[in-house]
Amino acid sequence: MCDNQGVASYDRSRELGDCCGFCLRCGWGRRFMTGGAASVPAECPDCGGTVIAACPECGESIASLMALTCRACGAELRGSQAFGGDIRRKPERHKRVDAEARRRDNESTAVEL
C-alpha cells in the first residue's frame, strides 16, 4: 500500500493560482496565488478597462475567471454576457445566508395518525 500523501493531496486547481482578476470590459484575466493580488494590473493591458481581483462590496477574492457574482456576499461582479453572448460557466456555489432557516423549513416532521 502506498502512503504517498503528497500526490493524494495535490490540488491541480492551485497550479496556476487560487484567485484571479479580470477586466470588466473585455474579460481579460489572470490567475494568481493568494496574497499575490499586486501582480494583477489595475488597468487591462488589452483594452484599458478596469480590472478587479476582489469583490467591490465585501473584498472577498475571486476564485473563478468565469464568476459573475461574489461567492461570499452574492454581489454582482459583472454582467452575464460578453461580446453579445452568454458567459459559459458552471453554476456558482455561494454561502447561503439563510441556509439554517431553509434547512429547518425542509425538515420532515412525524405525523401522528
N, CA, C and O of each residue as an XYZ file, in Angstrom:
452
protein
N       0.841     -1.171      0.000
C       0.000      0.000      0.000
C       0.890      1.240      0.000
O       1.902      1.280      0.699
N       0.523      2.224     -0.763
C       1.296      3.454     -0.876
C       0.764      4.497      0.105
O      -0.440      4.744      0.166
N       1.660      5.098      0.861
C       1.268      6.151      1.804
C       1.739      7.514      1.326
O       2.058      8.381      2.140
N       1.787      7.711      0.015
C       2.269      8.974     -0.536
C       1.153     10.018     -0.470
O       0.350     10.138     -1.396
N       1.110     10.761      0.619
C       0.066     11.775      0.810
C       0.277     13.004     -0.065
O      -0.666     13.749     -0.328
N       1.508     13.218     -0.515
C       1.801     14.389     -1.350
C       1.010     14.382     -2.644
O       0.481     15.419     -3.043
N       0.916     13.244     -3.308
C       0.183     13.147     -4.561
C      -1.315     13.168     -4.306
O      -2.062     13.807     -5.047
N      -1.759     12.478     -3.267
C      -3.191     12.402     -2.970
C      -3.766     13.768     -2.581
O      -4.930     14.050     -2.863
N      -2.963     14.609     -1.943
C      -3.477     15.900     -1.502
C      -3.204     17.023     -2.498
O      -3.516     18.183     -2.230
N      -2.628     16.683     -3.635
C      -2.318     17.684     -4.652
C      -3.598     18.214     -5.264
O      -4.451     17.438     -5.694
N      -3.739     19.521     -5.307
C      -4.925     20.168     -5.865
C      -4.526     20.853     -7.167
O      -3.884     21.903     -7.152
N      -4.902     20.266     -8.269
C      -4.488     20.779     -9.575
C      -4.998     22.200     -9.848
O      -4.376     22.957    -10.593
N      -6.128     22.550     -9.239
C      -6.685     23.882     -9.472
C      -5.789     24.981     -8.903
O      -5.935     26.146     -9.274
N      -4.868     24.630     -8.013
C      -3.958     25.618     -7.431
C      -2.725     25.824     -8.305
O      -1.915     26.708     -8.025
N      -2.571     25.038     -9.341
C      -1.368     25.091    -10.170
C      -1.115     26.483    -10.739
O       0.024     26.951    -10.742
N      -2.145     27.139    -11.212
C      -1.997     28.474    -11.786
C      -2.382     29.579    -10.803
O      -2.179     30.761    -11.081
N      -2.934     29.195     -9.661
C      -3.302     30.167     -8.644
C      -4.660     29.913     -8.044
O      -5.537     29.325     -8.676
N      -4.824     30.367     -6.808
C      -6.079     30.208     -6.079
C      -7.114     31.252     -6.483
O      -8.316     30.988     -6.461
N      -6.646     32.418     -6.846
C      -7.511     33.574     -7.080
C      -7.315     34.092     -8.498
O      -6.417     33.650     -9.214
N      -8.154     35.020     -8.887
C      -7.989     35.616    -10.206
C      -8.542     37.026    -10.234
O      -9.305     37.442     -9.362
N      -8.138     37.738    -11.253
C      -8.665     39.060    -11.519
C      -9.052     39.108    -12.986
O      -8.459     38.412    -13.811
N     -10.043     39.925    -13.315
C     -10.447     40.020    -14.716
C     -10.902     41.427    -15.054
O     -11.277     42.211    -14.183
N     -10.859     41.723    -16.352
C     -11.264     43.026    -16.861
C     -12.791     43.063    -16.985
O     -13.408     42.137    -17.510
N     -13.371     44.129    -16.500
C     -14.830     44.270    -16.580
C     -15.310     44.603    -17.983
O     -16.487     44.417    -18.291
N     -14.423     45.088    -18.832
C     -14.816     45.466    -20.193
C     -14.648     44.305    -21.183
O     -15.602     43.949    -21.876
N     -13.453     43.711    -21.259
C     -13.192     42.711    -22.304
C     -13.064     41.280    -21.784
O     -13.073     40.339    -22.578
N     -12.946     41.098    -20.468
C     -12.854     39.750    -19.922
C     -11.447     39.217    -19.765
O     -11.279     38.089    -19.299
N     -10.420     39.985    -20.136
C      -9.044     39.549    -19.937
C      -8.884     39.121    -18.485
O      -9.469     39.739    -17.595
N      -8.109     38.084    -18.231
C      -7.957     37.635    -16.853
C      -6.585     37.075    -16.557
O      -5.830     36.705    -17.457
N      -6.280     37.023    -15.266
C      -5.020     36.451    -14.794
C      -5.268     35.761    -13.465
O      -5.933     36.306    -12.584
N      -4.723     34.546    -13.328
C      -4.793     33.810    -12.062
C      -3.563     34.148    -11.236
O      -2.512     34.476    -11.787
N      -3.691     34.070     -9.913
C      -2.559     34.319     -9.027
C      -2.770     33.583     -7.709
O      -3.891     33.196     -7.378
N      -1.697     33.394     -6.968
C      -1.769     32.725     -5.677
C      -2.304     33.713     -4.635
O      -2.132     34.923     -4.776
N      -2.945     33.195     -3.602
C      -3.465     34.030     -2.522
C      -2.366     34.958     -2.013
O      -1.241     34.527     -1.761
N      -2.700     36.209     -1.868
C      -1.728     37.192     -1.406
C      -0.946     37.846     -2.526
O      -0.131     38.731     -2.267
N      -1.172     37.435     -3.761
C      -0.428     37.974     -4.890
C      -1.222     38.919     -5.759
O      -0.912     39.067     -6.942
N      -2.239     39.565     -5.209
C      -3.101     40.454     -5.990
C      -2.320     41.625     -6.595
O      -2.757     42.219     -7.581
N      -1.180     41.951     -6.013
C      -0.375     43.062     -6.543
C       0.157     42.743     -7.946
O       0.531     43.655     -8.684
N       0.193     41.466     -8.316
C       0.678     41.075     -9.647
C      -0.364     41.311    -10.741
O      -0.051     41.226    -11.929
N      -1.596     41.605    -10.341
C      -2.675     41.858    -11.299
C      -2.776     43.365    -11.521
O      -2.946     44.120    -10.563
N      -2.673     43.813    -12.777
C      -2.747     45.260    -13.032
C      -4.138     45.819    -12.753
O      -5.131     45.104    -12.892
N      -4.218     47.077    -12.367
C      -5.494     47.734    -12.113
C      -6.194     48.084    -13.424
O      -7.414     48.246    -13.465
N      -5.405     48.198    -14.497
C      -5.929     48.532    -15.825
C      -5.601     47.392    -16.781
O      -4.485     46.873    -16.776
N      -6.566     47.009    -17.593
C      -6.400     45.906    -18.538
C      -5.307     46.221    -19.562
O      -5.318     47.298    -20.158
N      -4.362     45.297    -19.774
C      -3.322     45.520    -20.771
C      -3.839     45.432    -22.209
O      -3.174     45.905    -23.130
N      -5.016     44.835    -22.414
C      -5.581     44.708    -23.755
C      -6.444     45.896    -24.165
O      -6.289     46.437    -25.260
N      -7.366     46.304    -23.267
C      -8.328     47.341    -23.659
C      -8.307     48.584    -22.779
O      -8.953     49.580    -23.106
N      -7.580     48.544    -21.675
C      -7.520     49.692    -20.776
C      -8.667     49.766    -19.786
O      -8.787     50.749    -19.054
N      -9.521     48.734    -19.750
C     -10.658     48.711    -18.820
C     -10.226     48.442    -17.389
O      -9.056     48.162    -17.126
N     -11.169     48.527    -16.474
C     -10.916     48.292    -15.059
C     -10.792     46.796    -14.783
O     -11.629     46.009    -15.226
N      -9.750     46.405    -14.052
C      -9.530     45.013    -13.654
C      -9.831     44.901    -12.163
O      -9.340     45.697    -11.363
N     -10.641     43.909    -11.794
C     -10.913     43.664    -10.376
C     -10.346     42.304     -9.982
O     -10.362     41.364    -10.777
N      -9.842     42.204     -8.747
C      -9.303     40.955     -8.223
C     -10.005     40.552     -6.935
O      -9.670     39.537     -6.324
N     -10.982     41.355     -6.528
C     -11.772     41.071     -5.327
C     -13.143     41.715     -5.491
O     -13.329     42.618     -6.307
N     -14.085     41.239     -4.712
C     -15.440     41.795     -4.746
C     -15.414     43.242     -4.268
O     -14.887     43.521     -3.191
N     -15.971     44.168     -5.047
C     -16.004     45.565     -4.625
C     -16.867     45.792     -3.371
O     -16.661     46.768     -2.650
N     -17.820     44.907     -3.114
C     -18.721     45.055     -1.968
C     -18.109     44.570     -0.655
O     -18.147     45.281      0.349
N     -17.540     43.347     -0.664
C     -17.067     42.752      0.591
C     -15.567     42.476      0.629
O     -15.025     42.182      1.694
N     -14.885     42.566     -0.518
C     -13.445     42.342     -0.552
C     -13.021     40.890     -0.687
O     -11.826     40.598     -0.664
N     -13.972     39.970     -0.826
C     -13.655     38.540     -0.993
C     -12.910     38.337     -2.304
O     -13.268     38.932     -3.320
N     -11.878     37.500     -2.288
C     -11.131     37.223     -3.513
C     -12.018     36.474     -4.508
O     -12.978     35.809     -4.120
N     -11.691     36.589     -5.777
C     -12.447     35.939     -6.846
C     -11.745     34.634     -7.190
O     -10.547     34.633     -7.474
N     -12.470     33.530     -7.168
C     -11.866     32.220     -7.377
C     -11.960     31.734     -8.824
O     -11.215     30.834     -9.213
N     -12.851     32.303     -9.624
C     -13.053     31.818    -10.981
C     -13.032     32.963    -11.982
O     -13.606     34.025    -11.741
N     -12.369     32.736    -13.101
C     -12.363     33.738    -14.171
C     -13.749     33.900    -14.795
O     -14.011     34.894    -15.473
N     -14.628     32.939    -14.573
C     -15.980     32.987    -15.124
C     -17.010     33.494    -14.120
O     -18.204     33.485    -14.419
N     -16.585     33.933    -12.945
C     -17.516     34.370    -11.903
C     -18.326     35.579    -12.353
O     -17.804     36.511    -12.965
N     -19.601     35.537    -12.036
C     -20.491     36.658    -12.313
C     -20.890     37.361    -11.019
O     -21.141     38.566    -11.005
N     -20.944     36.589     -9.932
C     -21.312     37.136     -8.632
C     -20.305     36.698     -7.583
O     -19.583     35.719     -7.773
N     -20.259     37.422     -6.482
C     -19.341     37.119     -5.388
C     -19.789     35.854     -4.676
O     -20.974     35.681     -4.393
N     -18.848     34.976     -4.389
C     -19.190     33.726     -3.709
C     -19.483     33.936     -2.234
O     -20.078     33.063     -1.602
N     -19.082     35.067     -1.667
C     -19.322     35.326     -0.246
C     -20.609     36.100      0.002
O     -21.425     35.702      0.834
N     -20.794     37.211     -0.720
C     -21.963     38.062     -0.437
C     -23.015     38.038     -1.538
O     -24.123     38.531     -1.331
N     -22.695     37.476     -2.705
C     -23.662     37.385     -3.794
C     -23.766     38.626     -4.660
O     -24.581     38.667     -5.582
N     -22.948     39.648     -4.382
C     -22.992     40.882     -5.177
C     -22.561     40.603     -6.620
O     -21.700     39.758     -6.863
N     -23.161     41.312     -7.564
C     -22.803     41.131     -8.971
C     -21.411     41.699     -9.237
O     -21.119     42.844     -8.891
N     -20.555     40.883     -9.858
C     -19.210     41.322    -10.233
C     -19.201     41.906    -11.640
O     -18.492     42.872    -11.922
N     -20.007     41.299    -12.525
C     -20.129     41.753    -13.913
C     -21.390     41.162    -14.515
O     -22.019     40.283    -13.926
N     -21.755     41.650    -15.688
C     -22.934     41.142    -16.374
C     -22.734     39.713    -16.857
O     -21.608     39.217    -16.886
N     -23.810     39.057    -17.233
C     -23.740     37.653    -17.641
C     -23.397     37.463    -19.114
O     -23.319     36.328    -19.585
N     -23.189     38.560    -19.852
C     -22.851     38.452    -21.268
C     -21.554     39.187    -21.576
O     -21.213     40.184    -20.940
N     -20.851     38.673    -22.557
C     -19.645     39.318    -23.067
C     -19.658     39.184    -24.584
O     -19.893     38.096    -25.110
N     -19.409     40.269    -25.281
C     -19.364     40.279    -26.744
C     -20.646     39.732    -27.367
O     -20.604     39.072    -28.405
N     -21.790     40.009    -26.726
C     -23.080     39.629    -27.275
C     -23.519     38.209    -26.994
O     -24.572     37.793    -27.478
N     -22.757     37.454    -26.236
C     -23.123     36.076    -25.907
C     -22.990     35.814    -24.420
O     -22.263     36.518    -23.718
N     -23.700     34.791    -23.940
C     -23.628     34.436    -22.523
C     -22.240     33.919    -22.167
O     -21.596     33.235    -22.962
N     -21.791     34.253    -20.968
C     -20.545     33.699    -20.444
C     -20.864     32.284    -20.010
O     -21.677     32.078    -19.110
N     -20.229     31.299    -20.644
C     -20.494     29.893    -20.332
C     -19.714     29.520    -19.086
O     -18.501     29.716    -19.018
N     -20.419     28.978    -18.099
C     -19.781     28.638    -16.839
C     -20.627     27.638    -16.083
O     -21.795     27.416    -16.402
N     -20.008     27.032    -15.061
C     -20.741     26.149    -14.163
C     -21.524     27.023    -13.185
O     -21.126     28.157    -12.922
N     -22.628     26.513    -12.645
C     -23.371     27.285    -11.641
C     -22.469     27.615    -10.452
O     -21.661     26.789    -10.030
N     -22.612     28.817     -9.921
C     -21.783     29.253     -8.815
C     -22.332     28.730     -7.500
O     -23.544     28.626     -7.309
N     -21.426     28.406     -6.605
C     -21.813     27.928     -5.282
C     -21.550     29.047     -4.289
O     -20.410     29.469     -4.096
N     -22.599     29.513     -3.674
C     -22.494     30.604     -2.713
C     -22.766     30.102     -1.308
O     -23.475     29.116     -1.109
N     -22.191     30.793     -0.340
C     -22.550     30.545      1.046
C     -23.923     31.162      1.235
O     -24.109     32.354      0.991
N     -24.875     30.370      1.664
C     -26.243     30.877      1.839
C     -26.377     31.517      3.208
O     -26.080     30.900      4.231
N     -26.822     32.743      3.211
C     -27.044     33.456      4.455
C     -28.208     32.830      5.209
O     -28.194     32.777      6.439
N     -29.213     32.358      4.483
C     -30.404     31.783      5.102
C     -30.388     30.258      5.109
O     -31.447     29.635      5.190
N     -29.208     29.646      5.025
C     -29.117     28.185      4.901
C     -29.722     27.474      6.104
O     -30.420     26.475      5.928
N     -29.480     27.952      7.313
C     -30.012     27.289      8.506
C     -31.537     27.347      8.535
O     -32.190     26.341      8.812
N     -32.099     28.496      8.255
C     -33.559     28.627      8.251
C     -34.174     27.756      7.164
O     -35.206     27.123      7.389
N     -33.561     27.717      6.004
C     -34.072     26.921      4.894
C     -33.998     25.430      5.229
O     -34.904     24.673      4.882
N     -32.919     25.000      5.906
C     -32.777     23.599      6.274
C     -33.911     23.195      7.218
O     -34.496     22.121      7.074
N     -34.215     24.063      8.182
C     -35.289     23.767      9.124
C     -36.641     23.703      8.421
O     -37.497     22.907      8.807
N     -36.846     24.527      7.401
C     -38.111     24.523      6.668
C     -38.324     23.213      5.924
O     -39.461     22.782      5.731
N     -37.235     22.582      5.508
C     -37.329     21.370      4.706
C     -37.325     20.083      5.526
O     -37.453     18.995      4.966
N     -37.181     20.195      6.841
C     -37.161     19.009      7.667
C     -38.561     18.387      7.707
O     -39.574     19.083      7.787
N     -38.575     17.092      7.651
C     -39.880     16.431      7.728
C     -40.251     16.253      9.213
O     -39.381     16.077     10.066
N     -41.491     16.299      9.483
C     -41.976     16.105     10.856
C     -42.870     14.888     10.874
O     -43.593     14.613      9.916
N     -42.813     14.170     11.966
C     -43.649     12.971     12.098
C     -45.111     13.376     12.265
O     -45.439     14.283     13.029
N     -45.956     12.700     11.551
C     -47.393     12.994     11.613
C     -48.063     11.856     12.365
O     -47.942     10.688     11.997
N     -48.763     12.218     13.412
C     -49.483     11.187     14.187
C     -50.834     10.927     13.546
O     -51.539     11.866     13.178
N     -51.196      9.673     13.412
C     -52.487      9.291     12.842
C     -53.441      8.860     13.882
O     -54.577      8.504     13.570
